Amino acid sequence: MRLVPILPALLLFAAAPARADDALPLPLPASPAASPQTPVPQADAQAKPVEAPPAPQQPQAAPATPEPQAEPASFAGFNSVPHDVLLQFQAKYLSVDFEGHASRGKAHEPVEEGAFLREAGRPELAAQLDRNRRTRVILMGVAGGLVVAGVAGAGVELATRPDLNSEHCAASHIVYNNECVPDYDRHGAMAAGFAAVGVVAGAVLGISAYQWDTTPVTPLEAKDLVNAHNTELWRTLRSQPAQPVSIAPWVSPNGGGLALARRF
């Protein structure tokens, strides 16, 4: 068997170049502009940012020292007044509660509303209070009169209506039906009207008059009056001159004598 002629043919096949369609594709180098992984040149990471020069610090102002608050002129020197002046003020000053009820002194002695207004220096308001109270009494009297008049009118109407069993009404059915019955019904309706109008009108007027607040000032205005009165009272008591020296006799089981007294 001869193998020699085949060897040159194999060598020629191995040495022949491959065809274009049999060649393996080779990757082309990507251009710098088309490659998304191309690193963008950046500034040096070790470079430090330029800092602005620090602004000059403004000198801080020293904290303002709070000025001592002056005592109100109306009650200035409250702790330096004579003891008897303080006692007089504590016994005469006025106060009001949240409902406007007035009282006097530390003992909170109740003060009548009219007396409070006069003592606070508002006699015109006290006079208005008296007028309001008289008006309320008059209105309540009128309300009672309306109730009495309504009931009395109803009683008169019921008493004057005809008797359906009387000889006049029983004499004829024509008289009974055409005269007695209509007259009887009319008196009954009048009695009901008098009673309703008198009682309802009197009740409404009476309740309104009873609930009417005759006070000419509100609780807030009453407090303003109290403040003004107490301020003036304090000023008056402080301005009183010192009492002169007083001489009074005294007697004891062991003898007697004279006593000198003066307020300082």
C-alpha positions in Angstrom: 0.0 0.0 0.0 1.5 3.4 -1.0 1.2 6.3 1.4 3.8 8.7 0.0 1.7 10.5 -2.6 -0.9 11.5 0.0 1.6 13.3 2.3 2.3 16.2 -0.1 -1.4 16.8 -0.5 -2.0 17.0 3.3 0.9 19.5 3.6 -0.6 21.6 0.9 -4.0 21.7 2.6 -2.5 22.8 5.9 -0.5 25.5 4.2 -3.4 27.0 2.2 -5.0 30.1 3.7 -8.5 29.9 5.0 -11.4 31.5 3.2 -12.8 34.8 4.2 -16.0 33.3 5.5 -14.2 30.6 7.6 -12.0 33.2 9.5 -13.0 33.9 13.1 -14.0 37.6 13.8 -11.5 39.5 15.8 -12.6 42.3 18.2 -11.8 45.8 16.9 -10.3 48.3 19.3 -12.9 50.7 20.5 -12.4 54.4 19.8 -12.0 56.7 22.9 -15.2 58.7 22.0 -17.5 55.7 21.6 -16.3 53.7 24.6 -18.5 54.3 27.7 -15.8 53.0 30.0 -13.2 55.5 28.9 -12.3 57.4 32.1 -12.9 61.2 32.0 -10.0 63.2 33.1 -10.6 64.6 36.5 -8.9 67.1 38.7 -6.3 65.9 41.1 -8.0 64.2 44.0 -5.3 65.5 46.3 -6.0 69.2 45.4 -7.5 71.1 48.4 -10.3 73.6 47.9 -9.5 77.3 48.2 -11.0 78.6 51.4 -12.3 82.2 51.7 -10.6 84.3 54.3 -12.5 84.3 57.6 -14.9 87.3 58.1 -13.8 89.7 60.9 -15.7 88.9 64.1 -18.0 91.7 65.3 -17.6 92.6 68.9 -20.5 91.3 70.9 -22.4 93.9 72.9 -22.5 93.3 76.6 -26.0 92.0 77.9 -28.1 94.9 78.9 -28.6 95.1 82.6 -32.4 95.2 83.4 -33.4 98.4 84.9 -35.1 98.2 88.3 -38.8 98.6 87.8 -40.2 101.5 89.7 -43.0 100.9 92.1 -46.4 102.2 90.9 -46.9 105.8 91.9 -50.3 105.1 93.4 -48.8 102.5 95.9 -45.2 103.8 96.1 -43.7 103.3 99.5 -46.2 100.7 100.6 -43.8 99.2 103.1 -42.6 102.5 104.5 -45.9 104.0 105.5 -46.9 104.3 109.1 -48.6 101.3 110.6 -51.8 103.0 111.4 -52.2 104.3 107.7 -51.7 100.7 106.5 -54.4 99.5 109.0 -56.8 102.1 107.8 -56.3 101.2 104.2 -56.7 97.5 104.9 -60.0 98.2 106.6 -61.4 100.6 104.0 -60.3 99.3 100.6 -62.9 97.8 98.2 -62.9 94.7 96.2 -65.2 92.8 93.8 -65.5 89.1 93.0 -65.9 87.7 89.5 -69.7 88.2 89.7 -69.4 91.9 90.6 -70.3 91.6 94.3 -68.5 94.2 96.3 -66.9 93.9 99.7 -64.8 96.1 102.0 -61.5 95.5 103.8 -59.6 92.4 104.7 -62.7 91.0 106.4 -64.6 91.2 103.0 -67.6 92.8 104.6 -70.4 92.8 102.0 -71.3 96.2 100.5 -74.7 97.0 99.0 -74.5 97.8 95.3 -75.8 101.3 95.6 -73.5 102.1 98.5 -70.6 100.7 96.6 -71.2 102.9 93.6 -71.6 106.0 95.9 -68.4 105.1 97.8 -66.6 104.6 94.5 -67.4 108.1 93.5 -70.2 107.4 91.0 -73.4 108.7 92.5 -75.0 109.0 89.0 -74.7 105.3 88.6 -76.2 104.7 92.0 -79.1 106.9 90.9 -79.5 104.9 87.7 -79.5 101.7 89.7 -82.3 103.0 91.9 -84.3 104.0 88.8 -83.8 100.5 87.2 -85.0 98.8 90.4 -88.1 101.0 90.6 -88.8 100.2 86.9 -88.5 96.5 87.5 -90.9 96.7 90.4 -93.4 98.6 88.3 -93.0 96.0 85.4 -93.6 93.1 87.8 -96.7 94.9 89.2 -98.0 95.4 85.7 -97.4 91.7 85.0 -99.3 90.7 88.0 -102.1 93.0 87.0 -102.3 91.5 83.6 -102.7 88.0 85.1 -105.4 89.2 87.5 -107.3 91.1 84.8 -107.2 88.1 82.5 -108.6 85.8 85.1 -111.2 88.4 86.2 -112.3 88.9 82.6 -112.7 85.2 82.1 -114.7 84.9 85.3 -117.0 87.7 84.2 -117.6 86.1 80.8 -118.4 82.7 82.4 -120.7 84.3 84.9 -122.7 86.3 82.3 -123.3 83.6 79.7 -126.9 82.5 79.4 -128.4 79.5 81.2 -129.5 77.0 78.6 -132.0 75.5 81.0 -133.7 78.8 81.7 -137.4 79.4 80.8 -136.4 81.8 78.1 -134.2 79.3 76.3 -136.5 76.4 76.9 -139.6 78.2 75.6 -138.8 77.5 71.9 -136.3 75.5 70.0 -135.8 78.5 67.7 -134.8 80.7 70.6 -132.6 77.9 72.0 -130.8 77.3 68.8 -130.6 80.8 67.3 -130.1 82.9 70.4 -129.1 81.0 73.6 -126.5 78.6 72.1 -124.6 81.2 70.1 -124.6 83.6 73.1 -123.3 80.8 75.3 -120.5 79.9 73.0 -119.5 83.5 72.5 -119.1 84.1 76.3 -117.1 80.9 76.6 -114.7 81.9 73.8 -114.3 85.4 75.4 -113.5 83.8 78.7 -110.8 81.6 77.2 -109.3 84.6 75.4 -109.2 86.8 78.5 -107.5 84.1 80.5 -105.0 83.2 77.8 -103.9 86.7 77.0 -103.8 87.8 80.7 -101.9 84.8 82.0 -99.4 84.5 79.0 -98.7 88.3 78.8 -98.4 88.6 82.5 -96.1 85.6 82.8 -93.8 86.8 80.0 -93.5 90.4 81.3 -93.0 89.2 84.9 -90.3 86.8 84.0 -88.5 89.3 81.9 -88.7 91.9 84.6 -87.4 89.5 87.2 -84.4 88.5 85.1 -83.5 92.0 84.2 -80.1 92.9 85.5 -80.5 96.4 86.9 -76.8 96.8 87.6 -75.6 99.8 85.4 -72.0 98.5 85.4 -70.4 95.2 84.3 -68.0 93.2 86.6 -65.1 94.5 84.6 -66.2 98.1 85.0 -66.7 97.5 88.7 -63.1 96.3 89.0 -62.0 99.6 87.3 -64.0 101.6 89.8 -62.4 99.6 92.6 -58.9 100.3 91.3 -59.6 104.0 91.0 -61.2 104.1 94.5 -58.3 102.2 96.2 -55.7 104.4 94.5 -57.4 107.6 95.7 -57.9 106.1 99.2 -54.2 105.2 99.4 -53.2 108.7 98.2 -55.5 110.4 100.7 -54.3 108.3 103.7 -50.7 108.9 102.9 -51.2 112.7 102.5 -52.7 113.0 106.0 -50.5 115.1 108.3 -49.2 113.6 111.4 -51.3 114.0 114.4 -50.0 116.5 117.0 -49.1 115.5 120.5 -52.1 114.5 122.5 -52.3 114.5 126.3 -54.7 112.1 128.0 -55.1 111.5 131.7 -54.7 108.0 133.1 -55.6 106.4 136.4 -54.4 103.2 138.0 -54.8 101.7 141.5 -51.4 103.0 142.3 -52.0 106.6 141.2 -52.5 108.5 138.0 -50.9 110.9 135.7 -50.8 112.3 132.1 -49.9 110.3 129.0 -48.4 111.9 125.9 -49.1 110.3 122.5 -48.0 111.2 119.0 -48.0 109.4 115.6 -44.7 109.2 113.8 
